[in-house]
Amino acid sequence: MRVPGCVFCSIVAGENDAERVLENDAFVAFLDQRPVFKGHVLLVPRDHVDTLPDLPADLRDGFLDAAQRIATAVVSGLGAQGSFVAMNNVVSQSVPHLHLHVVPRTKGDGLRGFFWPRTKYDDDADRASYGARLRAALGQ
């Protein structure tokens, strides 16, 4: 199911540009346009789901499996020391389509609590290079 006007539904449909790093029948993962740190990935279900409580039971394991794979890839593919994995439900949910953040972390990176400073990719080539490294680590 697709919701008109939903930016993530448009990305899933290929109508909006995104640097995709993982795709399967149920989920798409792509680089955040306004990353906390370069390599910040958003994982979304292909079908529109508003929040985690709305995620159908038959998608839960696959969603977590994809999240685990991405959290591993930011370490193996980007050289991060770990990751910050989070999602918002309604409050602070910038797009009302379920999405899980996987943010690469390194000790001393400056991320404190839930204040998320944002950075930018230098250009499309910089963004594409992070996408390529993550796709390689994910075997995509």
C-alpha positions as CSV (number, residue, x, y, z in Angstrom):
1,M,0.0,0.0,0.0
2,R,1.2,3.5,-0.9
3,V,0.1,6.8,0.7
4,P,0.0,9.8,-1.7
5,G,2.3,12.6,-0.6
6,C,4.5,10.3,1.6
7,V,8.1,11.0,0.7
8,F,9.2,7.5,1.7
9,C,6.5,5.9,-0.4
10,S,7.8,8.0,-3.3
11,I,11.4,6.9,-2.6
12,V,10.3,3.2,-2.5
13,A,8.4,3.7,-5.8
14,G,11.5,5.2,-7.3
15,E,9.9,8.6,-7.9
16,N,12.2,10.5,-5.5
17,D,16.0,10.1,-5.6
18,A,17.7,8.3,-2.8
19,E,21.0,6.4,-2.4
20,R,19.7,2.9,-1.8
21,V,21.9,0.6,0.2
22,L,19.6,-2.5,0.7
23,E,16.5,-3.7,-0.9
24,N,14.4,-6.8,-0.7
25,D,10.7,-7.6,-1.2
26,A,9.6,-6.0,2.0
27,F,12.1,-3.3,2.9
28,V,14.3,-0.5,1.4
29,A,17.2,1.1,3.1
30,F,18.8,4.4,1.9
31,L,21.0,7.2,3.0
32,D,19.4,10.0,5.0
33,Q,19.4,13.2,3.1
34,R,20.4,15.1,6.2
35,P,22.6,12.6,8.0
36,V,23.7,12.9,11.6
37,F,27.0,11.4,10.3
38,K,27.9,10.3,6.8
39,G,26.6,6.8,6.2
40,H,23.4,7.4,8.3
41,V,20.8,4.9,6.9
42,L,17.0,4.9,7.1
43,L,15.2,1.5,6.8
44,V,11.6,1.6,5.7
45,P,9.0,-1.0,4.9
46,R,8.0,-1.0,1.2
47,D,4.3,-0.8,2.2
48,H,3.3,2.3,4.1
49,V,3.2,1.6,7.8
50,D,2.9,4.6,10.1
51,T,4.6,3.4,13.3
52,L,6.3,0.4,14.9
53,P,3.0,-0.7,16.6
54,D,1.4,-0.8,13.1
55,L,4.1,-3.1,11.6
56,P,2.5,-6.4,10.7
57,A,3.7,-9.3,12.7
58,D,5.0,-11.1,9.6
59,L,7.4,-8.2,8.9
60,R,8.9,-7.9,12.4
61,D,11.7,-10.5,12.0
62,G,12.7,-9.3,8.6
63,F,12.8,-5.6,9.7
64,L,15.1,-6.5,12.6
65,D,17.2,-8.7,10.4
66,A,17.7,-5.9,7.9
67,A,18.5,-3.5,10.8
68,Q,21.1,-5.9,12.1
69,R,22.7,-6.2,8.7
70,I,22.9,-2.5,8.3
71,A,24.4,-2.0,11.8
72,T,27.0,-4.5,10.9
73,A,27.7,-2.9,7.5
74,V,28.3,0.6,9.0
75,V,31.2,-1.0,11.0
76,S,32.6,-3.3,8.3
77,G,31.9,-1.0,5.3
78,L,32.5,2.4,6.8
79,G,35.0,1.7,9.6
80,A,32.7,3.0,12.3
81,Q,33.3,1.6,15.8
82,G,29.6,1.0,16.4
83,S,26.2,2.4,15.6
84,F,23.2,4.3,17.1
85,V,19.9,2.6,16.2
86,A,16.7,4.4,16.8
87,M,13.2,5.2,15.7
88,N,10.5,7.6,16.7
89,N,6.8,6.9,16.8
90,V,4.6,9.9,16.1
91,V,6.5,12.4,18.4
92,S,9.6,13.6,16.5
93,Q,8.8,11.3,13.6
94,S,9.7,13.7,10.8
95,V,8.0,11.5,8.1
96,P,4.9,9.6,9.2
97,H,6.1,6.3,7.6
98,L,7.9,3.9,9.9
99,H,11.7,4.3,9.6
100,L,14.6,3.1,11.6
101,H,17.8,5.1,11.8
102,V,21.2,3.4,11.8
103,V,23.8,6.0,12.5
104,P,27.6,5.2,12.3
105,R,29.4,6.0,15.6
106,T,33.0,6.5,16.6
107,K,34.2,7.3,20.1
108,G,34.4,11.1,20.5
109,D,32.2,11.8,17.5
110,G,30.3,14.5,19.5
111,L,26.9,12.9,19.6
112,R,25.3,13.5,23.0
113,G,22.0,12.2,24.1
114,F,19.2,12.9,21.7
115,F,20.5,16.1,20.3
116,W,21.2,15.1,16.7
117,P,23.4,17.6,14.9
118,R,23.2,17.2,11.1
119,T,25.9,17.2,8.5
120,K,26.0,17.2,4.7
121,Y,27.6,15.1,2.0
122,D,30.2,17.1,0.1
123,D,28.3,16.4,-3.2
124,D,26.4,13.6,-5.0
125,A,29.7,11.7,-5.5
126,D,30.5,11.8,-1.8
127,R,27.0,10.5,-1.0
128,A,27.3,7.8,-3.7
129,S,30.7,6.6,-2.3
130,Y,29.1,6.0,1.1
131,G,26.2,4.2,-0.6
132,A,28.6,2.0,-2.6
133,R,30.7,1.1,0.5
134,L,27.5,0.1,2.4
135,R,26.1,-1.9,-0.6
136,A,29.4,-3.8,-0.8
137,A,29.4,-4.6,2.9
138,L,25.7,-5.7,2.5
139,G,26.5,-7.8,-0.5
140,Q,24.1,-5.8,-2.7
